[in-house]
């Protein structure tokens, strides 16, 4: 669309179904670049993809010509097929339904990228539940407990 200029920086978080710790270091090393490729191929721009054993953080420059929910559906679907076709986890792998989405200004990008890329260190002292609940609180997002991710400590 001519004369339309945007810059939307989105941080999306999603979790392994059943909160299994299936995302080993080896899987993460291959999975996260794969997810970045999906995002880029869908005409967005991946800025950081990382996570820990049971969840993923995706930070990207969003192209508003496309739906965020369609992008995340495609990322989760394609990565599920990729994991299952390579038999990287025992049994059938899948992601939990839903995701958390948070927006940031360009001036915050470096801080968010650093935060996402330090997930392993970050989770030495904080659970995913604590991290996710803090994000919801920081962004003043109202939620219903029955629609949160399944959290297992």
KEKOL-726465 format. One record per atom (N, C-alpha, C): residue number from 0; residue in one letter; z negated, x, y. Coordinates in nm, 2 decimals, padded with zeros to 4 digits. Last residue first. Layout:
BEGIN
NUM a Z X Y
...
//
This chain:
BEGIN
152 x -03.77 00.56 -02.68
152 x -03.83 00.69 -02.64
152 x -03.86 00.77 -02.76
151 x -03.50 00.37 -02.61
151 x -03.59 00.42 -02.72
151 x -03.64 00.55 -02.68
150 x -03.35 00.10 -02.46
150 x -03.41 00.23 -02.44
150 x -03.51 00.25 -02.56
149 x -03.05 -00.06 -02.42
149 x -03.16 -00.05 -02.51
149 x -03.22 00.09 -02.49
148 x -02.99 -00.13 -02.07
148 x -02.96 -00.06 -02.19
148 x -03.08 -00.07 -02.29
147 x -03.06 -00.47 -01.95
147 x -03.07 -00.32 -01.94
147 x -03.02 -00.26 -02.07
146 x -03.08 -00.74 -01.98
146 x -02.95 -00.68 -01.96
146 x -02.95 -00.53 -01.94
145 x -03.35 -00.81 -01.98
145 x -03.27 -00.83 -02.10
145 x -03.13 -00.78 -02.10
144 x -03.44 -00.75 -01.72
144 x -03.47 -00.66 -01.83
144 x -03.38 -00.68 -01.95
143 x -03.21 -00.77 -01.46
143 x -03.29 -00.85 -01.55
143 x -03.31 -00.76 -01.67
142 x -03.21 -00.64 -01.12
142 x -03.17 -00.64 -01.26
142 x -03.26 -00.73 -01.34
141 x -03.11 -00.51 -00.81
141 x -03.19 -00.61 -00.89
141 x -03.13 -00.62 -01.03
140 x -03.11 -00.20 -00.67
140 x -03.03 -00.29 -00.75
140 x -03.12 -00.38 -00.83
139 x -03.17 00.01 -00.49
139 x -03.22 -00.13 -00.46
139 x -03.14 -00.23 -00.54
138 x -03.11 00.26 -00.55
138 x -03.00 00.19 -00.49
138 x -03.04 00.04 -00.47
137 x -03.35 00.35 -00.65
137 x -03.30 00.42 -00.54
137 x -03.19 00.34 -00.47
136 x -03.37 00.17 -00.88
136 x -03.46 00.16 -00.77
136 x -03.41 00.22 -00.64
135 x -03.16 00.28 -01.04
135 x -03.16 00.13 -01.00
135 x -03.25 00.11 -00.88
134 x -03.25 00.54 -01.06
134 x -03.12 00.51 -01.00
134 x -03.12 00.37 -00.95
133 x -03.49 00.49 -01.21
133 x -03.49 00.55 -01.07
133 x -03.36 00.53 -01.00
132 x -03.39 00.40 -01.45
132 x -03.47 00.31 -01.36
132 x -03.48 00.36 -01.22
131 x -03.26 00.63 -01.54
131 x -03.18 00.51 -01.51
131 x -03.26 00.42 -01.42
130 x -03.48 00.81 -01.57
130 x -03.37 00.85 -01.49
130 x -03.29 00.72 -01.44
129 x -03.63 00.67 -01.76
129 x -03.69 00.71 -01.63
129 x -03.58 00.74 -01.53
128 x -03.45 00.66 -01.98
128 x -03.50 00.54 -01.92
128 x -03.55 00.57 -01.78
127 x -03.41 00.93 -02.04
127 x -03.30 00.86 -01.98
127 x -03.35 00.73 -01.91
126 x -03.70 01.12 -01.93
126 x -03.63 01.04 -02.02
126 x -03.51 00.97 -01.96
125 x -03.76 01.45 -01.81
125 x -03.75 01.31 -01.78
125 x -03.66 01.24 -01.88
124 x -03.75 01.72 -01.88
124 x -03.87 01.66 -01.82
124 x -03.87 01.51 -01.79
123 x -03.51 01.77 -01.99
123 x -03.63 01.84 -02.05
123 x -03.76 01.78 -01.99
122 x -03.32 01.66 -01.84
122 x -03.38 01.57 -01.94
122 x -03.48 01.65 -02.02
121 x -03.23 01.87 -01.67
121 x -03.30 01.75 -01.61
121 x -03.37 01.67 -01.72
120 x -03.09 02.03 -01.85
120 x -03.21 02.08 -01.79
120 x -03.30 01.96 -01.74
119 x -02.88 01.85 -01.90
119 x -02.96 01.90 -02.01
119 x -03.09 01.95 -01.96
118 x -02.76 01.80 -01.64
118 x -02.83 01.70 -01.72
118 x -02.92 01.75 -01.83
117 x -02.63 01.93 -01.44
117 x -02.76 01.99 -01.48
117 x -02.83 01.89 -01.57
116 x -02.42 01.79 -01.35
116 x -02.39 01.90 -01.43
116 x -02.51 01.97 -01.49
115 x -02.54 01.59 -01.19
115 x -02.48 01.55 -01.32
115 x -02.45 01.68 -01.41
114 x -02.63 01.75 -00.97
114 x -02.72 01.67 -01.05
114 x -02.66 01.64 -01.19
113 x -02.39 01.85 -00.87
113 x -02.49 01.94 -00.92
113 x -02.59 01.87 -01.01
112 x -02.27 01.61 -00.79
112 x -02.20 01.69 -00.90
112 x -02.31 01.79 -00.96
111 x -02.45 01.53 -00.59
111 x -02.43 01.44 -00.71
111 x -02.37 01.53 -00.83
110 x -02.41 01.74 -00.41
110 x -02.55 01.71 -00.46
110 x -02.53 01.63 -00.59
109 x -02.14 01.71 -00.34
109 x -02.19 01.83 -00.41
109 x -02.33 01.81 -00.47
108 x -02.13 01.44 -00.23
108 x -02.06 01.48 -00.35
108 x -02.12 01.60 -00.42
107 x -02.23 01.35 00.01
107 x -02.32 01.36 -00.10
107 x -02.26 01.42 -00.23
106 x -02.01 01.33 00.18
106 x -02.11 01.43 00.22
106 x -02.21 01.45 00.10
105 x -01.88 01.11 00.08
105 x -01.82 01.24 00.06
105 x -01.93 01.35 00.08
104 x -02.13 00.88 -00.05
104 x -02.04 00.92 00.05
104 x -01.98 01.06 00.02
103 x -02.14 00.68 -00.35
103 x -02.19 00.79 -00.27
103 x -02.08 00.82 -00.16
102 x -02.25 00.42 -00.57
102 x -02.15 00.48 -00.48
102 x -02.22 00.58 -00.39
101 x -02.28 00.34 -00.91
101 x -02.35 00.38 -00.79
101 x -02.24 00.45 -00.70
100 x -02.34 00.15 -01.20
100 x -02.24 00.20 -01.11
100 x -02.31 00.22 -00.97
99 x -02.40 00.13 -01.55
99 x -02.45 00.13 -01.42
99 x -02.36 00.20 -01.32
98 x -02.26 -00.09 -01.80
98 x -02.27 00.04 -01.73
98 x -02.35 00.02 -01.60
97 x -02.17 -00.26 -02.11
97 x -02.21 -00.24 -01.97
97 x -02.22 -00.10 -01.92
96 x -02.28 -00.20 -02.45
96 x -02.20 -00.28 -02.35
96 x -02.26 -00.25 -02.21
95 x -02.28 00.13 -02.59
95 x -02.35 00.00 -02.55
95 x -02.26 -00.07 -02.45
94 x -02.02 00.26 -02.79
94 x -02.10 00.26 -02.67
94 x -02.17 00.13 -02.66
93 x -02.01 00.38 -03.14
93 x -01.97 00.29 -03.03
93 x -02.07 00.31 -02.91
92 x -01.92 00.51 -03.46
92 x -01.97 00.53 -03.32
92 x -01.93 00.42 -03.23
91 x -02.01 00.47 -03.79
91 x -01.92 00.42 -03.69
91 x -01.98 00.44 -03.55
90 x -02.11 00.76 -03.97
90 x -02.09 00.62 -03.96
90 x -02.00 00.59 -03.84
89 x -02.19 01.06 -03.79
89 x -02.20 00.98 -03.92
89 x -02.18 00.83 -03.89
88 x -01.93 01.19 -03.58
88 x -02.07 01.14 -03.60
88 x -02.07 01.06 -03.73
87 x -01.67 01.26 -03.59
87 x -01.77 01.35 -03.52
87 x -01.91 01.31 -03.54
86 x -01.42 01.18 -03.69
86 x -01.54 01.17 -03.77
86 x -01.65 01.27 -03.72
85 x -01.20 01.15 -03.54
85 x -01.24 01.29 -03.57
85 x -01.36 01.29 -03.66
84 x -01.21 00.88 -03.49
84 x -01.09 00.93 -03.57
84 x -01.12 01.08 -03.61
83 x -01.45 00.85 -03.34
83 x -01.44 00.80 -03.48
83 x -01.32 00.86 -03.56
82 x -01.38 00.98 -03.10
82 x -01.49 01.02 -03.17
82 x -01.48 00.98 -03.32
81 x -01.15 00.82 -03.02
81 x -01.14 00.97 -03.03
81 x -01.25 01.02 -03.12
80 x -01.25 00.57 -03.00
80 x -01.15 00.59 -03.10
80 x -01.14 00.74 -03.13
79 x -01.43 00.62 -02.79
79 x -01.48 00.57 -02.92
79 x -01.38 00.60 -03.03
78 x -01.25 00.68 -02.59
78 x -01.35 00.78 -02.63
78 x -01.41 00.74 -02.77
77 x -01.12 00.44 -02.55
77 x -01.05 00.56 -02.59
77 x -01.14 00.66 -02.65
76 x -01.34 00.27 -02.47
76 x -01.26 00.24 -02.58
76 x -01.19 00.36 -02.64
75 x -01.44 00.40 -02.24
75 x -01.53 00.38 -02.36
75 x -01.45 00.35 -02.48
74 x -01.22 00.40 -02.07
74 x -01.28 00.52 -02.11
74 x -01.37 00.51 -02.23
73 x -01.16 00.12 -02.06
73 x -01.07 00.21 -02.12
73 x -01.13 00.34 -02.16
72 x -01.40 00.03 -01.93
72 x -01.36 -00.02 -02.06
72 x -01.27 00.07 -02.13
71 x -01.37 00.17 -01.69
71 x -01.48 00.20 -01.78
71 x -01.46 00.15 -01.92
70 x -01.14 00.05 -01.59
70 x -01.14 00.19 -01.61
70 x -01.25 00.22 -01.71
69 x -01.22 -00.22 -01.56
69 x -01.11 -00.19 -01.65
69 x -01.11 -00.04 -01.69
68 x -01.42 -00.19 -01.37
68 x -01.46 -00.24 -01.51
68 x -01.35 -00.21 -01.61
67 x -01.27 -00.11 -01.15
67 x -01.37 -00.02 -01.21
67 x -01.40 -00.06 -01.35
66 x -00.92 -00.17 -01.12
66 x -01.06 -00.22 -01.14
66 x -01.15 -00.12 -01.20
65 x -00.71 -00.01 -00.88
65 x -00.75 -00.05 -01.02
65 x -00.89 -00.10 -01.02
64 x -00.68 00.07 -00.63
64 x -00.57 -00.01 -00.68
64 x -00.60 -00.06 -00.82
63 x -00.88 00.24 -00.55
63 x -00.90 00.10 -00.55
63 x -00.79 00.01 -00.59
62 x -00.98 00.51 -00.73
62 x -00.86 00.46 -00.67
62 x -00.87 00.30 -00.67
61 x -01.26 00.72 -00.68
61 x -01.21 00.59 -00.73
61 x -01.08 00.55 -00.65
60 x -01.36 01.01 -00.80
60 x -01.30 00.95 -00.68
60 x -01.22 00.84 -00.73
59 x -01.65 01.02 -01.01
59 x -01.51 01.03 -00.98
59 x -01.47 00.97 -00.85
58 x -01.87 01.09 -01.26
58 x -01.86 01.09 -01.12
58 x -01.71 01.11 -01.08
57 x -02.06 00.99 -01.53
57 x -01.92 01.01 -01.49
57 x -01.91 00.99 -01.34
56 x -02.28 01.06 -01.78
56 x -02.26 01.04 -01.64
56 x -02.12 01.07 -01.60
55 x -02.39 00.92 -02.09
55 x -02.28 00.99 -02.01
55 x -02.30 00.96 -01.86
54 x -02.62 00.96 -02.36
54 x -02.56 00.89 -02.25
54 x -02.47 00.98 -02.17
53 x -02.75 01.10 -02.56
53 x -02.74 00.96 -02.58
53 x -02.67 00.89 -02.46
52 x -02.77 01.38 -02.50
52 x -02.75 01.34 -02.63
52 x -02.71 01.19 -02.65
51 x -02.62 01.37 -02.17
51 x -02.71 01.43 -02.27
51 x -02.68 01.37 -02.41
50 x -02.37 01.47 -01.94
50 x -02.46 01.38 -01.99
50 x -02.56 01.45 -02.09
49 x -02.06 01.46 -01.75
49 x -02.17 01.53 -01.82
49 x -02.27 01.43 -01.87
48 x -01.82 01.52 -01.52
48 x -01.85 01.44 -01.64
48 x -01.95 01.52 -01.72
47 x -01.70 01.50 -01.19
47 x -01.80 01.56 -01.29
47 x -01.82 01.46 -01.40
46 x -01.46 01.41 -01.09
46 x -01.53 01.51 -01.01
46 x -01.64 01.58 -01.10
45 x -01.15 01.27 -01.16
45 x -01.28 01.31 -01.21
45 x -01.34 01.42 -01.13
44 x -00.98 01.04 -00.99
44 x -01.00 01.18 -00.99
44 x -01.14 01.21 -01.04
43 x -00.73 00.80 -01.11
43 x -00.86 00.83 -01.04
43 x -00.87 00.98 -01.05
42 x -00.52 00.74 -01.28
42 x -00.50 00.76 -01.14
42 x -00.62 00.76 -01.05
41 x -00.56 00.77 -01.55
41 x -00.57 00.63 -01.49
41 x -00.56 00.63 -01.34
40 x -00.58 01.04 -01.59
40 x -00.46 00.97 -01.63
40 x -00.45 00.82 -01.58
39 x -00.84 01.08 -01.50
39 x -00.73 01.13 -01.42
39 x -00.60 01.06 -01.46
38 x -00.98 00.95 -01.71
38 x -01.00 00.91 -01.57
38 x -00.88 00.95 -01.49
37 x -00.90 01.10 -01.93
37 x -00.87 00.96 -01.93
37 x -00.88 00.91 -01.78
36 x -01.00 01.36 -01.86
36 x -00.86 01.34 -01.87
36 x -00.82 01.19 -01.87
35 x -01.27 01.31 -01.88
35 x -01.21 01.34 -01.75
35 x -01.06 01.32 -01.75
34 x -01.29 01.27 -02.15
34 x -01.32 01.16 -02.06
34 x -01.26 01.18 -01.93
33 x -01.23 01.53 -02.23
33 x -01.15 01.42 -02.28
33 x -01.17 01.30 -02.19
32 x -01.45 01.67 -02.13
32 x -01.31 01.70 -02.07
32 x -01.22 01.59 -02.11
31 x -01.65 01.55 -02.29
31 x -01.65 01.53 -02.15
31 x -01.52 01.57 -02.08
30 x -01.59 01.62 -02.56
30 x -01.58 01.48 -02.52
30 x -01.57 01.47 -02.37
29 x -01.64 01.89 -02.60
29 x -01.50 01.84 -02.62
29 x -01.49 01.70 -02.55
28 x -01.91 01.92 -02.54
28 x -01.81 02.02 -02.49
28 x -01.67 01.97 -02.50
27 x -02.02 01.72 -02.69
27 x -02.02 01.70 -02.55
27 x -01.92 01.80 -02.49
26 x -02.01 01.83 -02.95
26 x -01.93 01.71 -02.92
26 x -01.92 01.69 -02.77
25 x -02.19 02.04 -02.91
25 x -02.05 02.07 -02.96
25 x -01.96 01.95 -02.92
24 x -02.43 01.91 -02.85
24 x -02.37 02.01 -02.75
24 x -02.22 02.03 -02.79
23 x -02.40 01.57 -02.96
23 x -02.45 01.71 -02.97
23 x -02.38 01.79 -02.87
22 x -02.45 01.27 -02.94
22 x -02.37 01.36 -02.85
22 x -02.43 01.50 -02.85
21 x -02.63 01.11 -03.07
21 x -02.51 01.15 -03.14
21 x -02.43 01.26 -03.06
20 x -02.89 00.98 -03.08
20 x -02.87 01.11 -03.02
20 x -02.75 01.17 -03.08
19 x -02.85 00.63 -03.02
19 x -02.86 00.74 -03.11
19 x -02.83 00.87 -03.04
18 x -02.87 00.38 -02.89
18 x -02.93 00.50 -02.83
18 x -02.95 00.62 -02.93
17 x -02.73 00.17 -02.97
17 x -02.84 00.20 -03.05
17 x -02.92 00.33 -03.00
16 x -02.45 00.32 -02.82
16 x -02.51 00.20 -02.88
16 x -02.62 00.25 -02.97
15 x -02.49 00.55 -02.55
15 x -02.45 00.53 -02.69
15 x -02.52 00.40 -02.74
14 x -02.42 00.44 -02.21
14 x -02.51 00.49 -02.31
14 x -02.45 00.46 -02.45
13 x -02.33 00.53 -01.87
13 x -02.32 00.44 -01.99
13 x -02.39 00.52 -02.10
12 x -02.28 00.54 -01.52
12 x -02.36 00.58 -01.63
12 x -02.35 00.48 -01.75
11 x -02.09 00.66 -01.25
11 x -02.11 00.56 -01.35
11 x -02.19 00.62 -01.47
10 x -02.04 00.69 -00.92
10 x -02.11 00.75 -01.03
10 x -02.14 00.64 -01.13
9 x -01.76 00.73 -00.70
9 x -01.85 00.64 -00.78
9 x -01.91 00.72 -00.89
8 x -01.64 00.73 -00.39
8 x -01.70 00.82 -00.49
8 x -01.80 00.75 -00.57
7 x -01.36 00.65 -00.21
7 x -01.48 00.60 -00.28
7 x -01.52 00.69 -00.39
6 x -01.17 00.65 00.05
6 x -01.23 00.75 -00.04
6 x -01.36 00.69 -00.09
5 x -00.85 00.54 00.18
5 x -00.98 00.52 00.12
5 x -01.04 00.65 00.06
4 x -00.61 00.37 00.36
4 x -00.67 00.50 00.34
4 x -00.82 00.48 00.29
3 x -00.31 00.23 00.41
3 x -00.44 00.21 00.35
3 x -00.50 00.34 00.31
2 x -00.05 00.24 00.50
2 x -00.15 00.23 00.60
2 x -00.29 00.20 00.54
1 x 00.10 00.08 00.21
1 x 00.11 00.16 00.33
1 x -00.01 00.14 00.42
0 x 00.00 00.08 -00.12
0 x 00.00 00.00 00.00
0 x 00.00 00.09 00.12
//
